[in-house]
C-alpha cells in the first residue's frame, strides 16, 4: 500500500510515535490525515484533521467510524505502559487498564473499520506492538501481556482480512525516544526512524516490521537452544 493519496487515521496522535506517524503521512503525500486523541487540542500539528477518540469508549469508536468512512489506512497506536509485575498488589487493575487500551482498543477499531476498508478496496492496518510481545520482563508484566494479546489479534486478523485484500502489519520495536520512555536508561531509537521503517515496509507489502536492532536480535534468539524468553 502507498501512503501517497491515502486517507490515514492514527490513534494516540498527540505525541511520540503517533505524532510522528501523522507528520510522516503528510510528508509522504497522504490525501487526508485524521489525527485522534482523547484531547484533540493537544495535537501540536497543522494540516491534519484533529478528532476526539478514546479507544476504550465504544461510542467514540462508533462515531469515528461513521465520520471517517473514507479511511484507507488505520494505525492503531494509542497505548498505555506502566511499570509493575503480576504479583504487585494492583496487578489485576493494571492488567485491566493495559488490556482495555492495548488490546480491546485495537480490536474495537479493527471491527469498526474492517468493512470500511473493504469498501475502499482493502487498504491496510498497522498495529503498533513491541518486542515484549514475545517475552515478559518482570517490570513490564501487564504491559507485555497486553502486547502479546495484541500480537495474536494482529496475526489472526491478517488471515481473516486477507480475503478482502486488507494488508495487516505488526510493528515490533524496543525503546523509542519519546516522553513515555524518558525515565528509562537504555538505548533508544528516534521515533522518526521507527516510522520511516514502518512506512517503507508497508509500501513494500510487508506484514511484519522489526524496526530496530534490539528487536531483530531478540527475534533471532527466539529459536536459540535456550530461547531468550526463558531468561
Rosetta blueprint (number, residue, H / E / L):
1 X L
2 X L
3 X L
4 X L
5 X L
6 X L
7 X E
8 X E
9 X E
10 X E
11 X L
12 X L
13 X L
14 X L
15 X L
16 X H
17 X H
18 X H
19 X H
20 X H
21 X H
22 X H
23 X H
24 X H
25 X H
26 X H
27 X H
28 X L
29 X L
30 X L
31 X L
32 X E
33 X E
34 X E
35 X E
36 X E
37 X E
38 X L
39 X L
40 X H
41 X H
42 X H
43 X L
44 X L
45 X L
46 X L
47 X L
48 X L
49 X E
50 X E
51 X E
52 X E
53 X L
54 X L
55 X L
56 X L
57 X L
58 X H
59 X H
60 X H
61 X H
62 X H
63 X H
64 X H
65 X H
66 X H
67 X H
68 X L
69 X L
70 X L
71 X L
72 X L
73 X E
74 X E
75 X E
76 X E
77 X L
78 X L
79 X L
80 X L
81 X L
82 X L
83 X L
84 X E
85 X L
86 X L
87 X L
88 X L
89 X L
90 X L
91 X H
92 X H
93 X H
94 X H
95 X H
96 X H
97 X H
98 X H
99 X H
100 X H
101 X H
102 X H
103 X L
104 X H
105 X H
106 X H
107 X H
108 X H
109 X H
110 X H
111 X H
112 X H
113 X H
114 X H
115 X H
116 X H
117 X H
118 X H
119 X H
120 X L
121 X L
122 X L
123 X L
124 X E
125 X E
126 X E
127 X E
128 X E
129 X L
130 X L
131 X H
132 X H
133 X H
134 X L
135 X L
136 X L
137 X L
138 X L
139 X L
140 X E
141 X H
142 X H
143 X H
144 X H
145 X H
146 X H
147 X H
148 X H
149 X H
150 X H
151 X H
152 X H
153 X H
154 X H
155 X H
156 X H
157 X H
158 X H
159 X H
160 X H
161 X H
162 X H
163 X H
164 X H
165 X L
166 X L
167 X E
168 X E
169 X E
170 X E
171 X E
172 X E
173 X L
174 X L
175 X L
176 X E
177 X E
178 X L
179 X H
180 X H
181 X H
182 X L
183 X L
184 X L
185 X L
186 X L
187 X L
188 X L
189 X E
190 X E
191 X H
192 X H
193 X H
194 X H
195 X H
196 X H
197 X H
198 X H
199 X H
200 X H
201 X H
202 X H
203 X H
204 X L
205 X L
206 X L
207 X L
208 X E
209 X E
210 X E
211 X L
212 X L
213 X H
214 X H
215 X H
216 X H
217 X H
218 X H
219 X H
220 X H
221 X H
222 X H
223 X H
224 X L
225 X L
226 X L
227 X L
228 X H
229 X H
230 X H
231 X L
